[in-house]
């Protein structure tokens, strides 16, 4: 797998968070993908942190939405 494909897949998984029905396990899965990409040196630490930040933002947005719907 090329680095560009791996980065595209990470971006796709983060984007899918906005429609997740189960944001906690989905966040855990994507965070694992980011950790693996960093460990395999596909991405550097700074890039991994940007992906983590993006993932956290999408997670918080989705989680807050689902809490509002269930209230």
C-alpha positions in Angstrom: 0.0 0.0 0.0 1.4 3.4 -0.9 1.6 6.2 1.6 -0.9 8.2 -0.4 -3.4 5.4 -0.2 -2.9 5.0 3.5 -3.3 8.8 4.1 -6.4 8.8 1.9 -7.9 5.9 3.9 -7.2 7.7 7.2 -8.9 10.8 5.9 -11.9 8.7 4.8 -12.2 7.0 8.1 -12.1 10.3 9.9 -14.8 11.8 7.6 -17.0 8.7 8.2 -17.1 9.6 11.9 -19.7 12.3 11.2 -22.3 9.6 10.5 -21.2 7.0 13.0 -23.8 5.2 15.0 -21.2 4.0 17.4 -18.6 6.8 17.7 -16.6 5.5 20.7 -15.5 2.1 19.1 -15.2 3.8 15.7 -12.8 6.5 17.3 -10.8 3.7 18.9 -10.5 1.9 15.6 -9.3 5.0 13.7 -7.0 6.0 16.5 -5.4 2.5 16.1 -5.0 3.1 12.4 -3.2 6.4 13.1 -1.0 4.8 15.7 -0.1 2.0 13.3 0.7 4.4 10.5 3.0 6.4 12.8 4.7 3.2 14.1 5.2 2.0 10.5 6.7 5.4 9.7 4.1 6.1 7.0 3.4 9.4 8.7 5.5 11.5 11.1 4.5 12.5 14.6 3.3 16.0 13.5 1.1 14.5 10.8 -0.3 11.9 13.2 -1.1 14.6 15.7 -3.1 16.5 13.0 -5.0 13.4 12.2 -5.7 12.8 15.9 -6.9 16.4 16.3 -9.2 16.0 13.3 -10.5 12.7 14.6 -11.2 14.2 18.1 -13.1 17.1 16.6 -15.3 14.9 14.5 -15.8 12.6 17.5 -16.9 15.4 19.8 -19.2 16.8 17.1 -20.9 13.4 16.5 -21.1 12.5 20.2 -22.7 15.8 21.1 -25.2 15.4 18.3 -26.1 11.9 19.4 -26.5 13.0 23.0 -28.8 15.8 21.8 -31.0 13.4 19.8 -31.4 11.0 22.6 -32.3 13.7 25.2 
